[in-house]
């Protein structure tokens, strides 16, 4: 699943490629993927719309057209490709946005879990689940006091940090890396995190996510972004997918466990219970 740094890479890449283009017409081959579910309405609202900007809220891409916003979530396997309008459609291209300049943006999704919704400005921040999302690591509103409040739960810290209402944008890979950086055992109860550790967690989240964004994400498994750019962050991972390799700080073998069903990697020495 693409995580926040990968989605940011997609946003930057698409911005360079399609900003200023105007939609001629849209083809939809899988109706449950779009909202409103009325095909007529979806097509009409995008007809002759010009793309002014591409923003991101958490892992949602927001295509800001002059008339309406298109909110896209890539879910498990969503990818974009830019192709000539007359290029043949492949099996997994479910939505094609044709531009007036003879190019087209193809949304390719093997699993069909992605979503494309049209939203007015006002609706954007009131739409669930966007309205419930937490702050991203880089957001100055994310303070140790805010985090401490959000961690008042009996769940394991690993599970709590995967909840996007706590810190926005930390997925499975990055939570493992952040907990290693903060030297916190992933099974520790979230509510036992001290204020000082909350501060460390925020600093570590910033470091890990900033570095991943700089390097274009981690591209683990089959995920590649819209241009096939391969993220280099996977070379920087300290614990995730490193079972039995030696911790770079203390030489203890990295351990793999399951926390609430999620594969979790940590150093049993640096991250003592
Ligand atoms: Zn260690």
Boltz pocket constraint, residues with backbone or C-beta under 6 A from the ligand:
constraints:
  - pocket:
      binder: B
      contacts: [[A, 247], [A, 248], [A, 249], [A, 250], [A, 251], [A, 252], [A, 267], [A, 268], [A, 269], [A, 270], [A, 271]]
      max_distance: 6.0
